[in-house]
Amino acid sequence: MEQQISTGDGIVIGALVGLITGMLGAYKDTTFEGFRDQTFWRSPVIASVYGAIGANIFKDNKSKLLLAGFASTAERITVETWKALSGKMPGKFTWGENLDRGWLYKRQAS
């Protein structure tokens, strides 16, 4: 008989999903806005919380893939809603003067 998903499993699954999200977000945005620890670790922390919540919601289903999808989706909804409501413009849209844009101009010229 297969065991139910524990809260600890949910935290670990959420943390892994959040870590992947944080790494992909850093890969995508670091060129434009630099790397910041607090925004990188935000995804694993929030996804861990949703992983714990989802473990209790989906414990009878026993699907770790469903739990991972729930944690990932809930984390993205939370973070993107927070960013929209905070009113702060993301750094990738401000095109600051202090960042090296040489690679961008070379790419556009070719």
C-alpha positions as CSV (number, residue, x, y, z in Angstrom):
1,M,0.0,0.0,0.0
2,E,1.3,3.4,-1.0
3,Q,1.8,5.9,1.8
4,Q,0.1,9.3,1.8
5,I,2.0,12.5,1.1
6,S,3.3,14.0,4.4
7,T,3.6,17.6,5.1
8,G,7.4,17.2,5.1
9,D,7.2,15.7,1.6
10,G,5.1,18.7,0.5
11,I,7.7,21.1,1.9
12,V,10.5,19.3,0.1
13,I,8.6,19.1,-3.2
14,G,7.6,22.7,-2.9
15,A,11.2,23.8,-2.2
16,L,12.5,21.9,-5.2
17,V,9.9,23.3,-7.5
18,G,10.6,26.8,-6.1
19,L,14.3,26.3,-6.5
20,I,13.9,25.4,-10.2
21,T,11.6,28.5,-10.6
22,G,14.2,30.7,-8.9
23,M,17.0,29.4,-11.0
24,L,15.1,29.9,-14.3
25,G,14.1,33.3,-13.2
26,A,17.6,34.3,-12.3
27,Y,18.8,32.9,-15.7
28,K,16.2,35.0,-17.5
29,D,16.4,38.2,-15.6
30,T,20.0,38.5,-14.2
31,T,21.3,40.1,-17.4
32,F,18.9,42.9,-17.1
33,E,18.4,43.6,-13.4
34,G,21.3,41.8,-11.6
35,F,21.1,39.0,-9.1
36,R,19.4,39.6,-5.8
37,D,19.3,37.0,-3.0
38,Q,15.9,37.9,-1.7
39,T,14.1,37.6,-5.1
40,F,15.9,34.3,-5.8
41,W,15.0,32.7,-2.4
42,R,11.4,34.1,-2.5
43,S,10.2,31.3,-4.9
44,P,11.5,28.3,-2.9
45,V,10.2,29.7,0.4
46,I,6.7,30.5,-1.0
47,A,6.5,27.2,-2.9
48,S,7.5,25.3,0.3
49,V,4.6,26.9,2.1
50,Y,2.2,25.9,-0.7
51,G,3.8,22.5,-0.8
52,A,2.9,22.0,2.8
53,I,-0.7,23.2,2.2
54,G,-1.0,21.1,-0.9
55,A,0.2,18.0,0.9
56,N,-2.8,18.3,3.2
57,I,-5.2,19.0,0.4
58,F,-3.9,16.2,-2.0
59,K,-2.9,13.6,0.6
60,D,-5.6,11.2,-0.5
61,N,-4.6,11.6,-4.1
62,K,-1.0,10.6,-3.4
63,S,0.2,12.3,-6.6
64,K,3.5,14.1,-6.1
65,L,3.3,15.5,-9.6
66,L,-0.1,17.1,-8.8
67,L,1.4,18.5,-5.6
68,A,4.4,20.0,-7.5
69,G,2.1,21.6,-10.1
70,F,-0.1,23.1,-7.3
71,A,2.9,24.5,-5.5
72,S,4.4,25.9,-8.6
73,T,1.2,27.5,-9.9
74,A,0.2,28.9,-6.5
75,E,3.7,30.4,-6.1
76,R,3.6,32.0,-9.5
77,I,0.1,33.4,-8.9
78,T,1.2,34.8,-5.5
79,V,4.5,36.4,-6.7
80,E,3.1,37.9,-9.9
81,T,0.0,39.3,-8.1
82,W,2.3,40.8,-5.4
83,K,4.5,42.4,-8.1
84,A,1.5,43.8,-9.9
85,L,0.0,45.2,-6.7
86,S,3.2,46.7,-5.4
87,G,3.5,49.0,-8.4
88,K,7.3,48.7,-8.6
89,M,8.6,48.5,-12.1
90,P,10.8,45.4,-12.7
91,G,14.4,46.3,-13.4
92,K,14.3,44.6,-16.8
93,F,12.0,47.3,-18.0
94,T,13.9,50.4,-16.6
95,W,17.0,50.0,-18.8
96,G,19.4,51.5,-16.3
97,E,22.5,53.3,-17.3
98,N,24.8,51.3,-15.1
99,L,24.4,47.9,-16.8
100,D,26.6,46.7,-19.6
101,R,24.5,46.6,-22.8
102,G,27.4,46.0,-25.2
103,W,26.3,42.4,-25.9
104,L,22.8,43.6,-26.8
105,Y,24.0,46.1,-29.4
106,K,26.3,43.6,-30.9
107,R,23.5,41.1,-31.2
108,Q,21.2,43.7,-32.9
109,A,23.9,44.7,-35.3
110,S,24.4,41.2,-36.7
